[in-house]
Amino acid sequence: MPPAHARPARRPVALIPFGAVVLGLPTVLRPGSTLAQVTYTVTFCLFVVLAWAGVRAQPRGRPAYALVAGGLTAWLAGDLLYALLTRVFGEFDGVSPGDVLWIAGYPLIATGLLLMTRLRAAGRLRESLLDGLAMATVVASLFGQFLVLPAVVGEGFTLDVLTGAFYPFGDVLLFAAAVLLVLAPGDRRGPTRYLVAALTLTFLGDVVITVLSERLPEFDTARLDAVLLLANGLLVAALRHPRAGQLTAARAADERLHPARVVFLGIAMLAMPALTHLRVSATAAERWASLTATVILSVIVLIRFTLVVRDQERVRATLAHRATHDRMTGLVNRSELHARLDLALRRDPPAGLLAVYLDLDGFKSVNDRYGHAAGDAVLVEVAARLRATLRPADTVARVGGDEFVVVPADVHDARSAAALAARLDRIVRTPVRYRDAVLEVGVSIGTAFAGDLDRPDVDALLAAADAAMYRTKAVRRAAAPTAAPAPVS
């Protein structure tokens, strides 16, 4: 029996794509043979079983994994249905019932991958979605102009043409999912690499098969089914990976610009003008398709640019606010207070400029008895009360641990200053409820007018108000000590 602390052996997921390569050789060497059909079908069935076993092993985001496994199951069911129907009715000349299942696999897998990225990057997919949509627009335009429109022009809107159009646009869905996996926040190692490799092979395999079917009809494209089998194996390896849970695990945001993002956007911006320039003899339908794609791409890029500019403005505003305001209380900080007082003292005349200095009494007792979280709650509540009591034109600043300064906009005489100090004293002394306790603090207030100073400047004004505050504190201590905070009875 292994020791209790032994780590479980890693599942050799690399054997899955390796097995796909080995078991896909008969399909490459002898396409259409019984050996090729049996090995391909048995391998594909084994992959689907392994995929669903991987789904059951995931505790988080299981529907996302199930959709990917469901897409593989739809492709396998399409193969089995087609094989059964051709054995009974012979080869189909056009669309078969299997096409419904094959086509259904693309949106199932793409939806599952989208759910995975939403789970691991919740609320942070906006930019990645726009970038993926931009690239998907370019690829969809290329497929439409080189694969779909020529078939429509040559054969019209037949069932075969319309059904055939679903396959390249299914590949567009997988391409967009691959781009999203690369660009979205989250771990891009391990299972993500298997997914990206699987989607890339599926995309390239479908494109090559479609192009060769049209350009080289004598080439047996059944040989390339081995490429799709390998792609399916890579998809299963991602679901069976020991770290498959990373596909849906949330991670901290990585704010660095991924190089692939620049490459993808650059290609998207250049592709449409280059295509328009090269195709000078395009038909009217192709020109309209190109124009539509260009408009869509331009709208996406403009939205992306607008979002980037707004994010930069928001970041600048946040940084500017942090530079001038206290983080905990949101009040003006000492440096911003100095700047505002300096500007006010330069006015003519500054004699009526008043500074009100507040220092909380009993604040240390709150910290000692209830902890610093309780002290922070008192500071935040006092700051909120000061803001609510004063007017927007007044300045309220936190200049120390439990020290505040108020600079009213239009208090110019001693009587008004005393009334303001009394009002501030009353609102600060109102008890603060914190959890199951009521916290009580007192306040000592000092006031100073700039006109009473011999040389009025910022430091002298604040020092005078501070000195007045300490005189008030000394008088109150001599008269009656501040009562200690008491819990709720």
C-alpha positions as CSV (number, residue, x, y, z in Angstrom):
1,M,0.0,0.0,0.0
2,P,1.5,3.4,-0.9
3,P,2.1,5.9,1.9
4,A,-0.8,8.3,2.7
5,H,1.2,11.3,1.6
6,A,2.2,9.9,-1.8
7,R,1.1,12.0,-4.8
8,P,-1.2,10.3,-7.4
9,A,0.6,9.3,-10.6
10,R,0.0,11.6,-13.5
11,R,-2.1,10.3,-16.3
12,P,0.0,10.0,-19.4
13,V,-2.2,12.3,-21.5
14,A,0.5,12.6,-24.2
15,L,-0.2,9.0,-25.1
16,I,-3.6,10.1,-26.4
17,P,-2.4,12.2,-29.3
18,F,0.5,9.7,-29.8
19,G,-2.1,6.9,-30.1
20,A,-4.1,9.0,-32.6
21,V,-1.0,9.3,-34.8
22,V,-0.2,5.6,-34.7
23,L,-3.8,4.4,-35.2
24,G,-4.4,7.0,-37.9
25,L,-1.6,5.6,-40.1
26,P,-4.0,3.1,-41.8
27,T,-6.2,6.0,-42.8
28,V,-3.2,7.8,-44.4
29,L,-1.7,4.7,-46.1
30,R,-4.9,2.8,-47.1
31,P,-7.9,5.2,-47.0
32,G,-11.2,3.5,-47.3
33,S,-9.9,0.0,-46.4
34,T,-11.6,-2.1,-43.7
35,L,-8.5,-1.7,-41.5
36,A,-8.6,2.1,-41.8
37,Q,-12.3,2.3,-41.1
38,V,-12.1,0.0,-38.1
39,T,-9.1,1.6,-36.5
40,Y,-10.5,5.1,-37.1
41,T,-13.9,4.3,-35.6
42,V,-12.6,2.3,-32.6
43,T,-10.1,5.1,-31.8
44,F,-12.7,7.8,-32.1
45,C,-15.1,5.8,-29.9
46,L,-12.4,5.4,-27.3
47,F,-11.7,9.2,-27.4
48,V,-15.3,10.0,-26.8
49,V,-15.4,7.6,-23.7
50,L,-12.2,9.2,-22.4
51,A,-13.7,12.7,-23.0
52,W,-16.8,11.9,-20.9
53,A,-14.7,10.4,-18.2
54,G,-12.7,13.6,-18.1
55,V,-16.0,15.6,-17.7
56,R,-17.0,13.5,-14.7
57,A,-13.6,14.3,-13.0
58,Q,-14.2,18.1,-13.1
59,P,-15.8,19.6,-10.0
60,R,-16.1,23.1,-11.4
61,G,-17.6,24.2,-14.7
62,R,-18.8,20.7,-15.7
63,P,-21.3,21.9,-18.3
64,A,-18.5,23.6,-20.2
65,Y,-16.5,20.4,-20.4
66,A,-19.7,18.5,-21.3
67,L,-20.3,20.7,-24.3
68,V,-16.8,20.0,-25.6
69,A,-17.3,16.3,-25.1
70,G,-20.8,16.6,-26.6
71,G,-19.3,18.2,-29.8
72,L,-16.9,15.2,-30.1
73,T,-19.9,12.9,-29.6
74,A,-21.8,14.6,-32.3
75,W,-18.9,14.2,-34.8
76,L,-18.6,10.5,-33.9
77,A,-22.4,10.0,-34.2
78,G,-22.3,11.7,-37.6
79,D,-19.5,9.3,-38.8
80,L,-21.4,6.2,-37.5
81,L,-24.7,7.4,-39.0
82,Y,-23.0,8.1,-42.4
83,A,-21.3,4.7,-42.3
84,L,-24.6,2.9,-41.5
85,L,-26.6,4.8,-44.2
86,T,-24.0,4.3,-46.9
87,R,-23.9,0.6,-46.1
88,V,-27.7,0.4,-46.5
89,F,-28.4,2.9,-49.3
90,G,-25.0,3.4,-50.9
91,E,-22.9,6.5,-51.3
92,F,-24.6,9.9,-50.9
93,D,-24.2,12.2,-53.8
94,G,-24.9,15.3,-51.8
95,V,-26.1,16.2,-48.3
96,S,-26.6,13.3,-45.9
97,P,-28.2,13.1,-42.4
98,G,-24.7,12.9,-41.0
99,D,-24.1,16.5,-42.0
100,V,-26.6,17.7,-39.3
101,L,-24.5,16.0,-36.6
102,W,-21.2,17.1,-38.0
103,I,-22.3,20.7,-38.2
104,A,-23.8,20.6,-34.7
105,G,-20.4,19.7,-33.3
106,Y,-18.8,23.1,-34.1
107,P,-21.1,25.3,-32.0
108,L,-21.2,22.8,-29.2
109,I,-17.4,22.9,-28.8
110,A,-17.2,26.6,-29.4
111,T,-19.8,27.3,-26.7
112,G,-18.1,25.0,-24.2
113,L,-14.8,26.8,-24.7
114,L,-16.5,30.2,-24.3
115,L,-18.0,29.1,-21.0
116,M,-14.5,27.9,-19.9
117,T,-13.0,31.3,-20.6
118,R,-15.9,33.1,-18.9
119,L,-15.4,31.0,-15.7
120,R,-11.6,31.7,-15.5
121,A,-11.8,35.3,-16.6
122,A,-15.2,36.5,-15.4
123,G,-15.7,40.2,-16.1
124,R,-12.4,40.5,-18.0
125,L,-13.3,39.2,-21.4
126,R,-14.4,42.4,-23.1
127,E,-11.1,43.2,-24.9
128,S,-10.4,39.5,-25.8
129,L,-13.9,39.1,-27.2
130,L,-13.6,42.2,-29.4
131,D,-10.1,41.1,-30.6
132,G,-11.4,37.6,-31.3
133,L,-14.4,39.0,-33.1
134,A,-12.2,41.2,-35.3
135,M,-10.1,38.2,-36.4
136,A,-13.1,36.0,-36.9
137,T,-14.6,38.8,-39.1
138,V,-11.5,38.6,-41.4
139,V,-11.5,34.8,-41.5
140,A,-15.3,34.7,-42.2
141,S,-14.8,37.2,-45.0
142,L,-12.0,35.2,-46.6
143,F,-14.1,32.0,-46.4
144,G,-17.1,33.8,-47.7
145,Q,-15.3,35.2,-50.7
146,F,-13.1,32.3,-51.7
147,L,-15.3,29.3,-50.7
148,V,-18.9,30.2,-50.3
149,L,-19.6,32.9,-52.9
150,P,-18.0,31.1,-55.8
151,A,-20.2,28.1,-55.0
152,V,-23.3,30.3,-54.8
153,V,-22.5,32.0,-58.1
154,G,-21.8,28.7,-59.8
155,E,-24.6,26.6,-58.5
156,G,-27.1,29.0,-56.8
157,F,-28.6,28.6,-53.4
158,T,-29.0,24.9,-53.4
159,L,-29.2,22.7,-50.3
160,D,-25.7,21.3,-51.0
161,V,-24.2,24.8,-51.2
162,L,-26.0,26.1,-48.1
163,T,-25.0,23.0,-46.1
164,G,-21.4,23.3,-47.4
165,A,-21.4,26.9,-46.2
166,F,-21.9,25.8,-42.6
167,Y,-18.6,24.0,-42.4
168,P,-16.3,27.0,-43.0
169,F,-18.3,29.1,-40.7
170,G,-18.1,26.3,-38.1
171,D,-14.4,26.6,-38.5
172,V,-14.7,30.3,-37.9
173,L,-16.3,29.6,-34.6
174,L,-13.4,27.3,-33.6
175,F,-10.9,29.9,-34.8
176,A,-12.6,32.5,-32.7
177,A,-12.5,30.2,-29.7
178,A,-8.8,29.5,-30.2
179,V,-8.1,33.3,-30.4
180,L,-10.1,33.8,-27.2
181,L,-8.2,31.1,-25.4
182,V,-4.9,32.7,-26.3
183,L,-5.9,36.3,-25.5
184,A,-8.2,35.8,-22.5
185,P,-6.7,36.0,-18.9
186,G,-5.8,32.7,-17.4
187,D,-3.2,29.9,-17.4
188,R,-2.1,29.3,-21.0
189,R,0.0,26.2,-20.3
190,G,-0.8,22.5,-20.1
191,P,-4.4,21.8,-21.1
192,T,-4.8,25.2,-22.9
193,R,-1.9,24.3,-25.2
194,Y,-3.6,21.0,-26.1
195,L,-6.9,22.9,-26.8
196,V,-5.2,25.5,-29.0
197,A,-3.3,22.8,-30.9
198,A,-6.6,20.8,-31.4
199,L,-8.5,23.8,-32.7
200,T,-5.7,24.8,-35.0
201,L,-5.4,21.3,-36.5
202,T,-9.2,21.1,-36.9
203,F,-9.3,24.5,-38.6
204,L,-6.4,23.7,-41.0
205,G,-7.6,20.2,-41.7
206,D,-11.0,21.4,-42.7
207,V,-9.6,24.2,-44.9
208,V,-7.1,21.9,-46.6
209,I,-9.7,19.2,-47.2
210,T,-12.2,21.8,-48.7
211,V,-9.5,23.4,-50.9
212,L,-8.1,20.0,-52.2
213,S,-11.6,18.7,-52.9
214,E,-12.1,21.6,-55.3
215,R,-8.6,22.1,-56.7
216,L,-7.5,18.4,-56.8
217,P,-10.6,16.2,-57.2
218,E,-8.4,13.2,-57.9
219,F,-6.7,13.4,-54.5
220,D,-8.4,11.2,-51.9
221,T,-9.0,13.6,-49.0
222,A,-10.0,10.7,-46.8
223,R,-6.3,10.4,-46.0
224,L,-6.6,13.7,-44.1
225,D,-9.1,12.3,-41.7
226,A,-6.1,11.2,-39.7
227,V,-5.3,14.9,-39.1
228,L,-8.8,15.4,-37.7
229,L,-8.4,12.3,-35.6
230,L,-5.2,13.7,-34.1
231,A,-7.0,17.0,-33.5
232,N,-9.7,15.1,-31.6
233,G,-7.1,13.3,-29.6
234,L,-5.6,16.6,-28.6
235,L,-9.0,17.8,-27.5
236,V,-9.5,14.7,-25.4
237,A,-6.0,15.1,-23.9
238,A,-7.0,18.6,-22.8
239,L,-10.1,17.2,-21.0
240,R,-8.0,14.4,-19.4
241,H,-5.1,16.5,-18.4
242,P,-4.1,16.4,-14.7
243,R,-4.5,20.1,-14.6
244,A,-7.7,20.3,-16.7
245,G,-9.3,22.2,-13.9
246,Q,-7.1,25.2,-14.9
247,L,-9.4,25.7,-17.9
248,T,-12.1,27.0,-15.6
249,A,-10.0,28.2,-12.6
250,A,-10.1,32.0,-12.0
251,R,-6.8,33.7,-11.8
252,A,-5.6,37.2,-11.0
253,A,-5.7,39.5,-14.0
254,D,-2.6,39.9,-16.1
255,E,-2.5,43.5,-17.3
256,R,0.5,43.0,-19.6
257,L,-0.2,43.2,-23.3
258,H,0.0,39.8,-24.9
259,P,2.1,39.8,-28.1
260,A,-0.5,37.7,-29.9
261,R,-3.0,40.6,-29.4
262,V,-0.8,43.0,-31.4
263,V,-0.2,40.4,-34.1
264,F,-3.9,39.5,-34.4
265,L,-5.1,43.1,-34.5
266,G,-2.4,44.0,-37.0
267,I,-3.5,41.2,-39.3
268,A,-7.1,42.2,-39.0
269,M,-6.4,45.8,-39.9
270,L,-4.3,44.9,-42.9
271,A,-6.2,41.9,-44.3
272,M,-9.3,43.7,-45.6
273,P,-7.5,46.5,-47.5
274,A,-5.0,44.0,-48.9
275,L,-7.8,41.7,-50.1
276,T,-9.7,44.6,-51.7
277,H,-6.5,45.8,-53.5
278,L,-5.7,42.3,-54.8
279,R,-9.1,41.4,-56.0
280,V,-9.6,44.1,-58.7
281,S,-11.8,41.8,-60.8
282,A,-14.1,40.8,-58.0
283,T,-17.8,40.4,-58.8
284,A,-20.4,42.8,-57.4
285,A,-21.4,40.2,-54.7
286,E,-17.8,39.8,-53.6
287,R,-17.3,43.6,-53.5
288,W,-20.4,44.0,-51.3
289,A,-19.2,41.2,-49.1
290,S,-15.8,42.8,-48.7
291,L,-17.4,46.2,-48.0
292,T,-19.7,44.7,-45.3
293,A,-16.7,42.9,-43.7
294,T,-14.7,46.1,-43.8
295,V,-17.5,48.1,-42.1
296,I,-18.0,45.5,-39.4
297,L,-14.2,45.3,-38.8
298,S,-14.0,49.1,-38.6
299,V,-16.8,49.3,-36.1
300,I,-15.1,46.6,-33.9
301,V,-11.8,48.5,-34.0
302,L,-13.5,51.8,-33.2
303,I,-15.2,50.2,-30.2
304,R,-11.9,48.7,-29.1
305,F,-10.2,52.1,-29.5
306,T,-12.9,53.9,-27.6
307,L,-12.7,51.4,-24.7
308,V,-8.9,51.7,-24.5
309,V,-9.2,55.5,-24.4
310,R,-11.9,55.3,-21.7
311,D,-9.8,52.9,-19.6
312,Q,-6.8,55.2,-19.8
313,E,-8.9,58.2,-18.7
314,R,-10.3,56.1,-15.8
315,V,-6.8,55.0,-14.8
316,R,-5.5,58.6,-15.0
317,A,-8.5,59.9,-12.9
318,T,-7.9,57.1,-10.3
319,L,-4.2,57.9,-10.0
320,A,-4.9,61.6,-9.8
321,H,-7.5,61.0,-7.0
322,R,-5.1,58.7,-5.1
323,A,-2.4,61.3,-5.3
324,T,-4.6,63.9,-3.6
325,H,-6.9,61.9,-1.3
326,D,-6.6,59.6,1.6
327,R,-7.3,56.0,0.6
328,M,-9.2,54.9,3.7
329,T,-11.5,57.8,4.1
330,G,-11.6,59.4,0.7
331,L,-10.9,62.8,2.2
332,V,-8.3,65.3,0.9
333,N,-4.8,64.4,2.1
334,R,-2.2,66.6,3.6
335,S,-0.4,67.6,0.4
336,E,-3.7,68.5,-1.4
337,L,-4.7,70.5,1.7
338,H,-1.5,72.5,1.6
339,A,-2.0,73.2,-2.1
340,R,-5.6,74.4,-1.5
341,L,-4.6,76.6,1.4
342,D,-1.7,78.0,-0.5
343,L,-4.0,79.0,-3.3
344,A,-6.5,80.5,-0.9
345,L,-3.8,82.5,0.9
346,R,-2.7,84.1,-2.4
347,R,-6.2,85.6,-2.8
348,D,-6.8,89.2,-1.9
349,P,-7.5,89.5,1.0
350,P,-7.0,86.1,2.8
351,A,-7.8,87.5,6.3
352,G,-11.1,85.6,6.6
353,L,-9.5,82.2,5.8
354,L,-10.4,79.8,8.7
355,A,-8.7,76.4,9.5
356,V,-10.5,74.1,11.9
357,Y,-8.3,71.4,13.4
358,L,-9.9,68.2,14.9
359,D,-8.3,65.5,17.0
360,L,-10.2,62.5,18.2
361,D,-10.2,61.8,21.9
362,G,-10.2,58.2,23.1
363,F,-9.3,56.8,19.7
364,K,-6.3,54.8,21.1
365,S,-8.6,53.2,23.5
366,V,-10.9,52.0,20.7
367,N,-7.9,50.5,18.9
368,D,-6.6,48.8,22.1
369,R,-9.9,47.3,23.1
370,Y,-11.6,46.4,19.8
371,G,-8.7,46.2,17.4
372,H,-7.5,48.4,14.5
373,A,-10.4,47.3,12.3
374,A,-12.8,49.0,14.7
375,G,-10.5,52.1,14.7
376,D,-10.7,52.2,10.9
377,A,-14.5,52.0,11.1
378,V,-14.5,55.0,13.4
379,L,-12.3,57.0,11.0
380,V,-14.4,56.1,8.0
381,E,-17.6,57.0,9.8
382,V,-16.3,60.3,11.1
383,A,-15.1,61.2,7.6
384,A,-18.5,60.4,6.1
385,R,-20.2,62.6,8.8
386,L,-17.9,65.5,8.1
387,R,-18.6,65.3,4.3
388,A,-22.3,65.1,4.9
389,T,-22.4,68.0,7.3
390,L,-20.3,70.4,5.2
391,R,-20.9,71.9,1.8
392,P,-19.2,70.8,-1.5
393,A,-17.2,74.1,-1.5
394,D,-15.7,73.3,1.9
395,T,-12.5,71.3,2.2
396,V,-12.3,68.3,4.6
397,A,-8.8,66.7,5.0
398,R,-7.3,63.9,7.0
399,V,-3.8,65.0,8.0
400,G,-2.8,62.3,10.4
401,G,-3.9,59.1,12.1
402,D,-7.0,60.6,13.9
403,E,-6.5,64.2,12.9
404,F,-8.7,66.1,10.5
405,V,-8.7,69.7,9.2
406,V,-11.8,71.5,7.9
407,V,-11.5,74.7,5.8
408,P,-14.9,76.2,5.3
409,A,-15.5,78.4,2.3
410,D,-17.4,81.3,3.8
411,V,-16.9,81.5,7.6
412,H,-15.2,84.8,8.3
413,D,-15.9,85.7,11.9
414,A,-15.3,84.2,15.4
415,R,-19.0,83.7,16.1
416,S,-19.6,81.6,12.9
417,A,-16.3,79.7,13.7
418,A,-17.6,78.8,17.2
419,A,-20.9,77.7,15.8
420,L,-19.2,75.5,13.2
421,A,-16.9,74.0,15.9
422,A,-19.9,73.2,18.1
423,R,-21.7,71.5,15.2
424,L,-18.6,69.4,14.3
425,D,-18.2,68.5,18.0
426,R,-21.7,67.2,18.2
427,I,-21.6,65.0,15.0
428,V,-18.2,63.5,15.9
429,R,-19.3,62.6,19.5
430,T,-22.3,60.6,18.2
431,P,-21.5,56.9,19.0
432,V,-20.4,54.6,16.1
433,R,-22.0,51.2,16.0
434,Y,-19.4,48.5,15.1
435,R,-20.6,44.8,15.1
436,D,-22.0,44.2,18.6
437,A,-20.4,47.3,20.2
438,V,-21.0,51.0,20.4
439,L,-17.8,53.0,20.0
440,E,-17.6,56.4,21.6
441,V,-14.9,59.0,20.9
442,G,-14.6,62.6,21.8
443,V,-13.0,65.4,19.8
444,S,-10.9,68.4,20.6
445,I,-11.3,71.3,18.1
446,G,-9.1,74.3,17.5
447,T,-9.7,77.2,15.1
448,A,-7.4,79.8,13.6
449,F,-7.9,82.7,11.2
450,A,-5.2,83.7,8.7
451,G,-5.9,87.3,9.5
452,D,-4.8,86.8,13.1
453,L,-1.2,85.7,12.1
454,D,1.7,88.1,11.7
455,R,2.9,86.2,8.6
456,P,0.1,84.1,7.3
457,D,1.3,81.0,5.4
458,V,0.1,77.4,5.3
459,D,2.3,76.0,8.0
460,A,1.7,79.0,10.3
461,L,-2.1,78.7,9.9
462,L,-2.2,74.9,10.5
463,A,0.2,75.3,13.5
464,A,-2.0,78.0,15.0
465,A,-5.1,75.8,14.6
466,D,-3.2,72.8,16.0
467,A,-2.1,74.8,19.0
468,A,-5.7,76.0,19.6
469,M,-6.8,72.4,19.5
470,Y,-4.3,71.3,22.1
471,R,-5.4,74.1,24.4
472,T,-8.9,72.8,24.1
473,K,-7.8,69.3,24.8
474,A,-5.8,70.4,27.9
475,V,-8.8,72.2,29.3
476,R,-11.1,69.2,28.8
477,R,-8.6,66.8,30.4
478,A,-8.4,69.0,33.4
479,A,-12.1,69.3,33.7
480,A,-13.2,65.6,33.1
481,P,-11.4,62.7,31.4
482,T,-12.9,61.2,28.3
483,A,-15.1,58.2,29.1
484,A,-13.8,54.9,27.7
485,P,-15.8,53.2,25.0
486,A,-18.4,50.8,26.3
487,P,-19.9,47.7,24.7
488,V,-23.6,47.4,24.0
489,S,-25.4,46.0,27.1
